[in-house]
Amino acid sequence: MATEVFRDDTPSEDRILAITRGLVYSDPGFIEAGVAFAPFAYHPRIRLFAPAFVVEKEGVRFKDLDAEQDYTKPDAQWYHRPMKGEALWLAPRYDRNRGHASVTYGAPLTRLGASGEPAGVLFASYSLSVFQRLLDSLDLGENGYSFILSAEKRFVLHPNRDFAERQATFESFLERVAASRDVTALERAFQDPTTTAAFVDPDTGVRSHMLLRRITGTDWTLGAVLVDRDVSLPEQVVRRKLVHIALVFAVSIVLLAVALSGMDRDLPRGLWIASSVFAVTCIGVGICVVALAMRQHSTADVEITRVTNWNTLNRFISEQRRRTLGQRDELPIFIPTGIYIQSAFLEDATNVGISGYVWQRYTKGVHDGIARGFIMPGAKASTITKAYTIDDGDSELVRWNLNAVLYQDFTYSRYPFDTEQVVIDLWHEEFTNNVILIPDLASYKLMSPAAKPGLFEDIQIAGWNIGFSSFNYQAESYKTSFGLRDFSGLTSYPNLYFGFDISKEITGPFVANMLPLLVVTILLFAILFLGTRDERHKGQLGFALDVIAACAGFFLVAILLHIALRRDLAARDIFYLEYFYFVTYAMILYVTVNYVLFTKTAIRIVHYRDNFIAKVVFWPASQLALLLFTLVAFY
């Protein structure tokens, strides 16, 4: 294109204007294009000549760049560097007025057949927001993202807009990486782009891999961060394989213990060794199964659409347009909506209180005549107060303060090792008019669920840990038209909801429920172990203790704890912790029945070595039962 300026050896103003104007209109990413001639190169009587076209909100505007600045001064690098005879991309700069970064490309203008210093520079500035949309459209999984680094190792583009606005450096990113070995791996990957680096991302807190590649024709570097759980095998498949390995390992240990226990020489001692190893192995495998299940991130239902980047959002919008066209309805109207939860608390087992903000952006000419507002159909009680309205030129931003108590359908099926999701339904006031809310992705720094978008950084819920958050859609088909006639828009209607995961802290339930059951089980074994019919030890060991009365007392303690727990959780079905109570009840019954048989019958196997069989079976039976229940609940 630079050669076109001197096509007839003499530059023509009309040709120059046509070339630069055409360049600006050729791509929506161009924000400025022009030509800057060296002193007296355009005309012997004209020192500087630099016509340019600039894209502004009102449209494309012509400007005389030479009248606004003397670009021959040293600070005009966009002019001086191409004048050295090399076409190049200059370092990106952030334009606060435009709200995004841009980059300038400069190419020298040389007369046909001439040598020496160029006659001027052809330059064009390109908005990096176009590149940002391209990066955002890449499908890198739910938590993955990409970025671009300049030659100075500064972030040119990043999903977190603050990185580009502050011109943050790659070194500042490395300073936030916790493990020194991860820092070393990232530095090595930057030096050698053929390698990848494994690290814990400081922005998401999850294990990831970073890939870095040089961009041809520039000194820039393209980076991509892939979260391990997004690119590895499905978590449930991996977890089950690990459980299988643990079971095989446990069986091997038990068999080895039986082989080395010396039962052929001392049968009782060998059985005690085998019994102890079997019980401990069951406990170990159970802990392994629970730990693996707790590490697994809760996966969304197949009917759930999770929006984590522009790619998924654009695909969702296209699908909704096709859906309404198929139903012969008008095209839906989409309204960007955001939410920020400042605080949350559990009012009881099924109601969650929240406070925060909700905002919506209405575009002028598109959303004219549409009511400003939203509703929360799942709220038990809510207070929504409009905070302010901002006229942003071509759009209108409305924000509300929000306080609400929401009913949540928590199952508690794996309590206390479960993960529940707090769901906040958001509907527009005119949802029956085919108005659909979409997440305002541009208002969030990073949409990765691991980065917890939409949640206050220090938000806490007493007794619970807060995990991933995201915007999701779930298709609903309502059995009512809400009073409207011939309206099919509520068939497979996409409900937008914001959700975040919560998992129970183990300490509280362990101390309040599991520890008392452990003490009861140990006392049961002590009664069983100390019981004897040997006249020499009856007096010493207190065999006169009323065993049945003691077991009844233990049962009363367990049943009271059990009733209180079910009342607090308001559980509909059996949850995991209840299995511990069931096993405890079974062991209380086991000790009671054994005591009756031991004292009131003459069954030889019961009396073998003073009730030895019942004693040696106690722990393996109880722990095997718990392991089986654990596998049922978590496998």
C-alpha positions in Angstrom: 0.0 0.0 0.0 2.9 2.3 0.7 4.1 2.0 -2.9 0.6 3.3 -4.1 1.4 6.7 -2.7 4.2 7.2 -5.2 2.6 5.2 -8.1 3.2 8.1 -10.5 6.3 9.3 -8.8 4.5 12.3 -7.6 2.3 12.0 -4.5 -1.3 13.1 -5.0 -3.3 14.5 -2.1 -6.5 12.9 -3.5 -4.7 9.5 -3.8 -3.3 9.8 -0.3 -6.7 10.6 1.1 -8.4 7.8 -0.8 -5.8 5.3 0.4 -5.9 6.3 4.1 -9.7 6.6 4.1 -10.1 3.2 2.5 -7.7 1.7 5.1 -9.8 3.1 8.0 -13.1 1.7 6.5 -11.5 -1.7 5.5 -11.6 -3.1 9.1 -13.6 -2.1 12.2 -10.4 -2.5 14.2 -8.7 0.5 12.6 -9.1 3.7 14.7 -6.6 5.9 12.8 -4.7 5.9 9.5 -2.6 8.5 7.8 0.6 9.6 6.0 3.4 11.7 7.5 5.9 13.1 5.0 9.5 14.1 5.9 10.2 17.9 5.8 9.7 19.3 2.3 9.3 15.7 0.9 5.7 16.2 -0.2 6.3 19.7 -1.8 9.4 22.0 -1.8 7.3 24.8 -0.2 5.5 22.7 2.4 7.6 21.7 5.4 5.3 19.1 6.9 2.3 17.3 5.4 0.4 14.7 7.4 -3.3 14.0 6.5 -5.0 11.4 8.6 -8.5 10.0 9.4 -9.5 9.2 12.9 -12.5 7.1 14.1 -14.5 8.8 16.8 -17.9 8.2 18.4 -19.5 10.6 15.9 -17.9 8.9 13.0 -14.7 9.2 10.9 -13.0 12.6 11.1 -10.3 14.1 8.9 -7.4 15.9 10.7 -4.2 17.7 9.8 -1.8 15.9 12.0 1.0 18.4 11.0 -1.1 21.3 12.4 -1.5 19.5 15.8 2.1 18.4 16.4 5.6 18.6 15.1 6.2 14.9 14.6 9.9 15.4 13.7 10.6 15.8 17.4 12.3 12.9 19.0 9.3 11.7 21.1 7.3 10.8 18.0 8.6 7.2 17.7 5.7 6.2 15.4 7.5 8.5 12.8 11.2 8.1 13.6 11.4 4.3 13.8 9.8 3.5 10.4 11.9 6.4 8.9 14.9 4.1 9.5 13.7 2.0 6.7 11.9 -0.9 8.4 8.2 -1.6 8.8 7.3 -2.5 12.3 4.7 -2.7 15.1 5.3 -0.2 17.9 4.7 -0.9 21.6 1.0 -0.9 22.5 -0.4 1.9 24.5 -3.6 2.1 26.6 -6.0 4.8 25.6 -8.0 5.8 28.7 -10.4 7.9 26.6 -11.3 5.0 24.4 -11.1 2.5 27.2 -8.9 0.0 25.4 -5.4 -0.5 24.2 -4.2 0.2 20.6 -1.1 -0.5 18.6 0.4 1.5 15.7 2.0 0.0 12.6 4.4 2.1 10.6 5.9 1.5 7.1 8.4 3.7 5.3 7.3 5.6 2.2 10.0 5.3 -0.5 9.9 6.8 -4.0 10.1 4.4 -6.9 13.7 3.6 -7.7 15.0 5.9 -5.0 17.5 5.0 -2.3 18.4 6.6 1.0 16.1 8.0 3.6 12.4 7.4 3.1 10.2 10.3 2.0 7.8 9.7 4.9 5.7 7.2 6.8 2.4 5.4 6.3 0.9 4.6 9.7 -2.2 3.0 11.0 -3.5 2.4 14.6 -5.5 -0.7 15.4 -7.7 -1.3 18.4 -6.6 -4.3 20.4 -10.2 -4.7 21.6 -10.7 -6.7 18.3 -7.8 -9.0 19.3 -9.3 -9.2 22.8 -12.6 -10.4 21.4 -10.7 -13.0 19.3 -8.8 -14.2 22.4 -12.1 -14.3 24.4 -13.7 -16.5 21.7 -11.0 -19.2 22.1 -12.4 -22.3 23.7 -9.9 -23.1 26.4 -12.2 -24.8 28.8 -14.3 -23.4 31.6 -11.3 -21.9 33.5 -8.7 -21.4 30.7 -7.7 -18.0 29.2 -5.2 -16.4 26.9 -3.1 -13.2 26.9 -0.5 -11.3 24.8 2.9 -10.0 26.1 4.8 -7.2 24.4 8.5 -7.2 23.6 9.0 -5.5 27.0 7.1 -8.5 28.7 4.2 -6.3 29.5 0.6 -7.5 29.2 -0.9 -6.1 26.0 -4.1 -8.2 26.4 -5.4 -10.1 29.3 -9.0 -11.1 30.4 -8.3 -9.1 33.5 -8.5 -5.6 31.9 -6.5 -4.1 34.8 -3.4 -5.9 33.6 -3.4 -4.1 30.3 -4.5 -0.8 31.8 -1.7 -0.8 34.4 0.8 -2.2 31.8 1.5 -4.9 34.3 4.7 -7.0 33.6 5.2 -10.7 33.4 7.6 -10.3 36.3 4.9 -8.9 38.5 2.8 -11.9 37.7 5.6 -14.3 38.6 6.0 -12.5 42.0 2.5 -13.7 42.9 3.2 -17.3 42.0 3.7 -19.1 45.3 6.1 -22.0 44.5 9.6 -21.2 43.4 9.7 -24.2 41.2 6.6 -23.0 39.4 8.4 -19.6 38.8 11.4 -21.4 37.4 9.2 -23.4 35.1 7.4 -20.3 33.8 10.7 -18.5 33.2 12.0 -21.4 31.3 8.8 -21.6 29.2 9.2 -17.9 28.3 12.8 -18.4 27.2 12.0 -21.6 25.3 8.5 -21.3 23.7 8.6 -25.0 22.7 8.0 -26.0 26.3 5.1 -25.7 28.7 5.1 -24.9 32.4 3.0 -26.4 35.2 2.0 -24.0 38.0 -0.6 -23.0 40.4 -2.3 -19.9 38.9 -2.4 -17.1 41.5 -5.5 -15.6 39.9 -7.6 -18.8 40.1 -5.8 -20.9 42.7 -5.9 -24.1 40.6 -3.3 -26.3 39.0 -2.7 -25.2 35.4 -0.3 -25.3 32.4 0.9 -22.3 30.5 1.9 -22.4 26.8 3.9 -19.5 25.3 4.5 -18.9 21.6 6.1 -16.0 19.6 3.7 -14.2 17.2 5.2 -14.1 13.7 6.1 -10.6 12.5 6.2 -9.1 15.9 8.1 -9.3 19.1 5.0 -10.2 21.0 4.2 -13.5 22.8 0.9 -15.3 22.8 0.2 -17.2 26.1 -2.5 -19.7 26.9 -3.4 -21.0 30.4 -5.2 -24.4 30.5 -6.5 -25.7 33.8 -5.6 -29.3 34.4 -9.1 -30.4 35.3 -10.5 -28.9 32.0 -8.1 -30.8 29.7 -7.6 -34.1 31.6 -9.8 -37.1 31.7 -13.2 -36.7 33.3 -12.7 -36.3 37.1 -15.2 -39.1 37.9 -13.3 -41.5 35.6 -10.0 -40.7 37.2 -11.4 -40.9 40.7 -12.9 -44.3 40.1 -9.6 -45.6 38.7 -7.8 -44.3 41.8 -10.4 -46.0 44.0 -9.8 -49.3 42.2 -6.1 -48.9 42.8 -6.7 -48.2 46.5 -8.9 -51.3 46.8 -6.3 -53.6 45.1 -3.6 -52.1 47.3 -5.7 -52.7 50.4 -6.5 -56.3 49.5 -2.7 -56.9 48.9 -1.9 -55.5 52.3 -4.4 -57.6 54.1 -3.3 -60.8 52.3 0.3 -59.9 53.2 -0.6 -59.4 56.8 -2.4 -62.8 56.9 0.7 -64.4 55.4 3.0 -62.8 57.9 0.8 -63.0 61.0 2.0 -66.5 62.0 -1.4 -68.0 62.4 0.1 -71.5 62.1 2.1 -71.0 65.2 -0.2 -68.8 67.3 -3.8 -68.6 65.9 -5.2 -66.0 68.4 -2.3 -63.7 67.9 -2.4 -64.1 64.1 -6.1 -63.3 64.1 -5.6 -60.2 66.1 -2.9 -59.0 63.7 -5.0 -59.8 60.7 -8.1 -58.1 62.3 -6.2 -55.0 63.1 -4.6 -54.6 59.7 -8.0 -55.3 58.0 -9.8 -52.6 60.1 -7.0 -50.0 59.6 -6.9 -50.7 55.9 -10.7 -50.2 55.6 -10.3 -46.9 57.4 -7.5 -45.9 55.1 -9.4 -46.7 51.9 -12.5 -44.9 53.2 -10.5 -41.8 53.9 -9.0 -42.1 50.4 -12.4 -42.4 48.8 -13.8 -39.4 50.7 -10.7 -37.3 49.9 -10.9 -38.0 46.2 -14.6 -37.1 46.2 -13.9 -33.8 48.0 -11.2 -32.8 45.5 -13.7 -33.3 42.6 -15.3 -30.1 41.5 -19.1 -30.4 41.3 -20.0 -30.7 37.6 -23.0 -29.1 36.1 -26.0 -31.1 34.9 -26.1 -31.9 31.2 -29.0 -29.5 30.9 -27.0 -26.6 32.4 -25.2 -24.1 30.1 -22.3 -22.5 32.0 -21.1 -19.1 30.6 -17.4 -18.6 31.3 -16.3 -16.7 28.3 -17.4 -14.8 25.2 -17.3 -17.9 23.1 -20.0 -19.7 25.2 -22.1 -16.5 25.5 -22.1 -15.8 21.7 -23.0 -19.5 21.1 -25.8 -19.2 23.6 -27.2 -16.0 22.0 -27.1 -17.6 18.5 -29.0 -20.7 19.8 -31.7 -18.6 21.4 -32.2 -16.7 18.2 -32.6 -19.9 16.3 -35.0 -21.2 18.9 -37.4 -18.3 18.7 -37.3 -18.3 14.9 -38.2 -21.9 14.9 -41.2 -21.1 17.1 -42.1 -18.2 14.8 -41.7 -15.6 17.6 -39.9 -12.3 17.5 -36.2 -12.4 18.1 -35.3 -12.2 21.8 -33.9 -9.0 23.4 -30.8 -9.5 25.5 -29.9 -7.3 28.4 -26.4 -7.5 30.0 -26.8 -8.1 33.7 -24.2 -8.4 36.5 -24.2 -9.3 40.2 -21.8 -8.8 43.0 -22.4 -10.6 46.3 -20.9 -8.7 49.2 -22.0 -11.1 52.0 -23.9 -14.3 52.6 -25.1 -16.4 55.5 -27.1 -19.5 56.2 -30.4 -18.5 57.9 -31.1 -22.3 58.4 -30.5 -25.5 56.5 -32.5 -24.5 53.4 -32.4 -20.7 53.4 -29.5 -18.5 52.4 -29.3 -14.7 53.0 -27.3 -12.5 50.6 -26.5 -8.9 50.1 -24.9 -7.1 47.3 -25.5 -5.3 44.0 -27.2 -6.0 40.6 -26.7 -3.9 37.5 -28.0 -3.9 34.0 -26.9 -2.1 30.8 -29.6 -0.9 28.4 -28.5 0.2 24.9 -30.2 3.2 23.4 -32.2 2.4 20.3 -32.2 -1.3 21.2 -33.8 -1.4 24.6 -36.1 1.7 24.3 -39.5 1.1 25.9 -38.3 -1.8 28.0 -38.8 -1.5 31.7 -35.7 -1.2 33.9 -35.7 -3.9 36.6 -35.4 -7.5 37.5 -37.1 -10.0 39.8 -35.9 -12.9 41.9 -38.5 -15.7 41.7 -36.6 -17.9 44.2 -36.5 -15.3 46.9 -38.3 -16.0 50.2 -38.0 -12.3 51.0 -36.1 -9.5 49.1 -35.4 -5.8 49.3 -34.3 -4.3 46.0 -33.5 -0.6 46.0 -32.4 1.4 42.9 -29.0 3.0 43.7 -28.3 5.1 40.6 -28.7 5.4 36.8 -25.7 6.5 34.7 -26.1 7.8 31.1 -23.1 6.5 29.3 -23.7 8.1 25.9 -25.0 5.2 23.8 -26.2 3.2 26.8 -27.8 3.5 30.3 -26.4 1.7 33.3 -28.8 1.0 36.2 -27.6 -0.4 39.5 -29.6 -1.8 42.5 -28.8 -2.6 46.1 -29.9 -6.1 46.9 -30.8 -7.9 50.2 -32.6 -11.2 50.0 -33.3 -14.6 51.6 -33.3 -17.4 49.1 -34.8 -20.9 49.5 -32.2 -23.5 48.4 -32.9 -27.1 47.6 -29.9 -28.5 49.3 -29.8 -32.4 49.3 -27.0 -32.9 52.0 -26.6 -36.4 50.5 -22.9 -36.6 51.3 -23.0 -34.5 54.5 -20.5 -33.5 55.9 -18.4 -34.1 52.8 -20.8 -32.7 50.3 -20.7 -29.6 48.0 -23.9 -27.7 47.6 -24.6 -24.8 45.2 -26.3 -21.5 46.2 -28.5 -20.6 43.2 -29.6 -17.0 42.6 -32.3 -16.8 39.9 -32.5 -13.6 38.0 -35.4 -12.7 35.7 -36.2 -9.5 33.9 -39.5 -7.8 34.8 -40.7 -8.4 31.2 -39.5 -11.9 30.7 -42.8 -12.9 29.1 -42.0 -10.4 26.3 -39.0 -12.6 25.2 -36.5 -10.5 27.2 -33.5 -12.6 28.2 -30.8 -11.6 30.7 -27.2 -12.4 29.7 -24.1 -12.0 31.9 -22.3 -8.7 31.7 -18.9 -10.3 31.0 -17.2 -7.0 30.3 -17.7 -6.0 34.0 -15.7 -8.9 35.4 -11.9 -9.1 35.5 -11.8 -12.8 35.0 -14.7 -15.1 34.3 -13.0 -18.4 35.2 -15.2 -20.1 37.9 -12.0 -20.7 39.9 -11.5 -17.0 40.1 -14.9 -16.6 41.9 -16.4 -13.8 39.7 -19.2 -12.0 41.3 -18.1 -12.7 44.8 -16.5 -10.3 47.3 -12.9 -11.5 47.8 -13.2 -12.0 51.5 -16.7 -13.3 51.6 -17.3 -16.0 54.2 -20.2 -18.2 55.4 -19.8 -19.5 59.0 -19.0 -23.3 59.0 -18.7 -23.4 55.1 -16.0 -23.0 52.5 -17.0 -21.0 49.4 -15.8 -22.5 46.1 -16.3 -21.8 42.4 -18.9 -19.3 41.0 -20.3 -18.8 37.6 -23.3 -17.7 35.5 -25.5 -20.5 34.2 -28.6 -21.1 32.2 -31.2 -23.8 32.7 -34.0 -24.4 30.2 -37.5 -24.3 31.7 -40.8 -25.1 30.0 -43.6 -23.5 32.0 -47.1 -25.0 32.2 -48.7 -21.6 32.1 -48.7 -18.7 29.7 -48.8 -16.2 32.6 -52.1 -14.9 31.2 -50.8 -14.3 27.7 -52.5 -15.7 24.6 -50.7 -17.6 21.8 -47.3 -17.1 23.4 -44.8 -19.9 22.9 -41.7 -18.0 24.2 -41.7 -19.8 27.5 -41.1 -23.2 26.0 -37.5 -24.2 26.8 -37.0 -20.7 28.2 -33.4 -20.0 29.4 -33.4 -18.9 33.1 -30.2 -17.1 34.1 -28.9 -17.8 37.5 -25.7 -17.0 39.3 -24.4 -19.8 41.5 -21.5 -20.5 43.8 -20.4 -23.7 45.5 -20.2 -24.2 49.2 -18.7 -27.1 51.1 -19.0 -28.0 54.7 -16.1 -27.5 57.1 -15.3 -30.9 58.6 -14.2 -29.7 62.1 -17.7 -28.9 63.4 -19.5 -32.1 62.3 -16.5 -34.2 63.4 -16.5 -32.8 66.9 -20.3 -32.6 67.3 -21.3 -35.9 65.7 -18.5 -38.2 64.6 -16.4 -37.9 67.7 -19.2 -38.9 70.1 -20.0 -41.9 67.9 -16.3 -42.9 67.9 -16.2 -42.7 71.8 -19.4 -44.8 71.9 -17.9 -47.4 69.6 -14.7 -47.6 71.7 -16.7 -48.0 74.9 -18.7 -50.8 73.3 -15.5 -52.6 72.3 -14.2 -52.1 75.9 -17.3 -53.8 77.3 -17.0 -56.6 74.8 -13.3 -57.0 75.4 -13.4 -57.0 79.2 -16.4 -59.4 79.4 -15.4 -62.8 80.7 -16.8 -65.9 82.4 -13.5 -66.7 84.1 -14.2 -66.7 87.8 -10.7 -65.5 88.5 -11.2 -62.2 86.6 -14.9 -61.4 87.1 -14.3 -59.4 90.2 -11.2 -57.7 88.8 -12.7 -56.6 85.5 -16.2 -55.7 86.8 -18.1 -58.3 84.8 -21.0 -57.6 87.1 -21.6 -54.4 85.1 -25.1 -54.4 83.6 -24.0 -54.6 79.9 -27.5 -54.3 78.5 -28.2 -51.2 80.6 -24.9 -49.7 79.3 -25.8 -50.4 75.7 -29.2 -48.9 76.2 -27.5 -45.7 77.5 -25.2 -45.7 74.5 -28.2 -46.1 72.2 -30.0 -43.2 73.8 -26.9 -40.9 73.3 -26.6 -41.9 69.6 -30.3 -41.6 68.8 -30.5 -38.1 70.4 -27.6 -36.9 68.4 -29.1 -38.5 65.3 -32.5 -36.8 65.8 -30.9 -33.4 66.4 -28.8 -33.7 63.3 -31.8 -34.6 61.0 -33.8 -31.7 62.5 -31.0 -29.2 61.9 -30.5 -30.3 58.2 -34.2 -30.8 57.4 -33.0 -33.7 55.3 -35.5 -35.6 53.1 -33.3 -38.6 52.3 -30.5 -40.5 54.0 -27.2 -38.6 54.0 -23.7 -40.0 54.5 -23.2 -39.2 58.2 -26.3 -41.2 59.0 -24.5 -44.4 58.0 -22.2 -43.8 61.0 -25.2 -43.8 63.2 -26.6 -47.0 61.5 -23.3 -48.8 62.1 -23.3 -47.6 65.7 -26.8 -49.0 66.2 -25.8 -52.2 64.6 -22.7 -52.6 66.9 -24.8 -51.8 70.0 -27.2 -54.5 69.0 -24.2 -56.8 68.2 -22.7 -56.3 71.7 -26.1 -56.8 73.4 -27.0 -60.0 71.5 -23.5 -61.4 72.0 -23.7 -60.7 75.7 -27.0 -62.6 75.9 -25.6 -65.6 73.9 -22.4 -65.5 75.9 -24.1 -65.6 79.3 -27.3 -67.6 78.6 -26.3 -70.3 76.1 -23.7 -72.9 75.7 -22.9 -72.4 72.0 -19.3 -73.5 71.6 -18.2 -70.9 68.9 -19.5 -68.2 71.2 -17.6 -69.5 74.2 -14.4 -70.2 72.2 -11.4 -68.8 74.2 -13.7 -66.7 76.4 -15.7 -64.9 73.6 -12.7 -64.5 71.3 -14.5 -64.6 68.0 -16.9 -61.7 68.9 -14.0 -59.6 70.1 -11.7 -60.2 67.1 -14.6 -59.5 64.6 -15.8 -56.3 66.2 -13.5 -53.7 64.4 -13.3 -55.5 61.0 -17.1 -55.8 60.8 -17.8 -52.2 61.8 -15.1 -50.7 59.5 -16.0 -52.9 56.6 -19.6 -51.7 56.9 -18.5 -48.1 56.9 -16.3 -48.7 53.9 -19.2 -50.2 51.9 -21.4 -47.3 52.8 -18.7 -44.9 51.8 -18.3 -46.6 48.4 -22.1 -46.4 47.9 -22.1 -42.7 48.7 -19.0 -41.6 46.9 -18.1 -44.1 44.2 
